[in-house]
Amino acid sequence: MRRKFTAPYGPAAKAVAVAFFICALLAGRRAAGQTPESTDSTAARLLRSSGKRLVLTGNLSVQPNPFRLNAAPLVGYRFGRHTIAGMGPSYVYARNGLAGGTSPQAAPAHLYGGRMFASRRLAGQLFIHAEAEALNHPQQAAADARPRRWTVNPLAGVSWNLNIGQRSLAQLTLLYNFNYHEDSFNRRMYNSPWVFRIGAGVGNSRK
């Protein structure tokens, strides 16, 4: 039986898609304008610069009641000075299941999936941030024969990156889930469409 993906296709999803496109376009224009100093050393420079452009981060978001823990390690690549894009897996632990209550009899739920993101510098260490997160989660409808299904959420907002030393950074992110009111799964999972995350990583978002 084919699995059904639940994904929003309204104006919010289009806005997030446009944000991704703009970030990619700006990064591509910058890369196209770079002129290599020497043809012989181009490959060597690319290899050296690729490692310096990688940004390895991870972030957490916690909701106390009902308890939800969202963890995601991410791998990003810095395009020039102003754009970072990447992807990584996601895991969510729901202590009292997905019913939205706090009954101790409810079995914990484990959700897994992944996310793709793009960030564009606004000013200083403040970035505009857009991402799409897909989560596989248990079904709540008893009449549905499928035990699990996928939900895709578009999110957008801002992030603040603080460089600590040469290669370490801390990150605070505030996002809005545009699919919150469109899918009952999100309303069972979270108390608000706003998502706040705290993260840390290795890399440099400044250069």
C-alpha positions in Angstrom: 0.0 0.0 0.0 1.4 3.4 -0.9 2.2 5.8 1.9 0.6 9.1 1.8 2.5 12.3 2.5 0.6 15.1 4.2 2.1 18.4 2.9 0.7 21.9 2.7 0.5 23.6 -0.7 -1.0 26.9 0.3 0.6 30.4 0.3 2.7 29.7 3.4 4.4 26.7 1.7 5.0 28.8 -1.4 6.6 31.6 0.7 9.0 29.1 2.3 9.8 27.7 -1.2 10.5 31.2 -2.4 12.9 31.8 0.6 14.8 28.7 -0.4 15.0 29.8 -4.0 16.2 33.3 -3.1 19.0 31.9 -0.8 20.1 29.5 -3.6 20.0 32.2 -6.2 22.1 34.7 -4.2 24.6 32.0 -3.4 24.8 31.0 -7.1 25.4 34.6 -8.2 28.2 35.0 -5.7 29.9 31.8 -6.8 29.5 32.7 -10.5 31.3 36.0 -9.8 34.4 34.5 -8.3 37.5 34.3 -10.6 40.2 31.7 -9.8 43.7 33.1 -9.3 45.3 30.1 -11.0 43.8 27.3 -13.1 46.3 24.7 -11.7 45.4 25.5 -8.0 41.6 25.6 -8.4 41.0 22.0 -7.3 43.4 22.3 -4.3 41.8 25.5 -3.2 38.3 24.0 -3.4 39.3 21.1 -1.3 40.8 23.3 1.4 37.9 25.7 1.4 35.2 23.0 1.5 36.3 21.9 4.9 36.4 25.5 6.2 32.8 26.1 4.9 31.2 23.1 6.7 29.1 24.0 9.7 28.2 21.1 12.0 25.4 22.0 14.4 22.7 20.4 16.6 19.7 22.0 18.2 17.1 21.1 20.8 13.6 22.3 21.6 11.7 21.2 24.7 8.0 21.6 25.6 7.2 20.7 29.2 3.5 20.0 29.2 2.8 17.8 27.4 6.5 16.8 27.3 8.1 16.9 23.9 11.8 16.7 23.1 13.0 17.5 19.6 16.7 16.8 18.7 18.3 17.3 15.3 22.0 17.2 14.3 22.6 19.2 11.1 25.3 19.6 8.5 25.4 22.9 6.7 27.6 24.4 4.0 28.5 28.1 3.9 28.0 29.7 0.5 30.0 32.9 0.6 29.6 35.2 3.6 25.9 35.4 3.8 24.2 32.0 3.0 24.2 28.7 4.8 22.2 25.7 3.7 22.1 22.0 4.8 20.1 19.1 6.1 20.0 16.5 8.8 17.9 13.9 10.7 15.2 14.7 13.3 14.0 12.8 16.3 11.1 13.7 18.6 10.2 12.0 21.9 6.6 12.4 23.1 6.4 11.1 26.7 2.6 10.9 26.8 1.9 9.9 23.2 0.1 12.1 20.8 -3.2 12.4 22.5 -2.3 15.9 23.9 -2.9 15.0 27.5 -0.7 14.1 30.4 -2.1 10.7 31.4 0.7 8.4 32.7 -1.1 5.5 31.0 -0.4 6.9 27.6 2.5 5.1 25.8 5.4 7.2 24.7 5.7 8.0 21.0 8.9 8.1 19.0 8.9 10.3 15.8 11.7 10.4 13.3 12.4 12.1 10.0 14.6 14.9 8.6 14.8 18.5 7.7 16.3 20.8 5.1 17.2 24.4 5.8 18.6 27.6 4.3 19.7 30.8 6.2 20.5 34.2 4.7 22.2 36.9 6.7 20.2 40.0 7.5 22.6 42.0 9.6 25.5 41.0 11.8 24.9 37.6 13.2 21.1 37.7 12.6 19.8 35.4 9.8 16.5 34.8 8.1 15.8 31.1 8.3 13.6 28.8 6.3 13.2 25.0 6.6 11.0 22.0 5.7 10.8 19.2 8.3 9.2 15.8 7.5 8.2 13.6 10.5 7.0 10.0 10.5 4.6 9.5 13.4 1.9 7.1 14.8 -1.6 7.4 13.5 -4.3 8.4 15.9 -7.3 7.4 13.8 -8.4 3.9 14.7 -10.1 3.4 11.4 -6.9 3.9 9.4 -5.1 0.7 8.7 -1.7 2.4 8.5 0.1 2.5 11.8 2.2 5.5 10.9 2.2 8.4 8.4 4.3 11.3 7.3 3.7 15.0 7.9 5.7 17.8 6.2 5.9 21.2 7.9 7.3 24.4 6.4 8.8 26.7 9.0 10.4 30.2 8.7 11.7 32.8 11.1 15.0 34.1 12.3 18.1 32.7 13.9 21.0 34.4 15.9 24.4 32.8 15.6 27.1 33.7 18.1 30.6 32.7 17.3 32.6 31.5 20.3 36.3 31.4 19.6 37.6 30.4 16.1 35.4 27.3 15.3 32.5 27.1 17.8 29.1 28.7 17.7 25.9 29.0 19.7 22.5 29.4 18.0 19.1 30.7 19.0 16.2 30.1 16.5 12.6 31.3 16.5 10.4 29.8 13.8 6.7 29.8 12.9 5.1 26.5 11.7 2.8 27.4 8.8 1.2 24.0 8.9 0.2 24.2 12.6 -3.5 25.0 12.0 -3.8 22.8 8.9 -2.9 19.4 10.4 -4.4 18.0 13.6 -1.1 16.2 14.3 0.7 19.5 14.9 -2.0 20.7 17.4 -1.7 17.4 19.3 2.0 17.7 19.4 2.6 21.3 20.2 1.0 24.0 22.3 1.8 26.8 19.8 2.8 27.3 16.1 6.0 29.1 17.4 9.1 26.9 17.8 12.1 28.0 19.8 15.4 26.1 19.6 18.7 26.3 21.3 21.7 24.9 19.4 25.5 24.7 19.4 28.0 23.5 16.8 31.4 23.6 15.2 32.0 26.0 12.3 32.0 29.7 11.6 29.0 31.6 10.3 30.8 34.9 10.2 33.3 34.5 7.4 
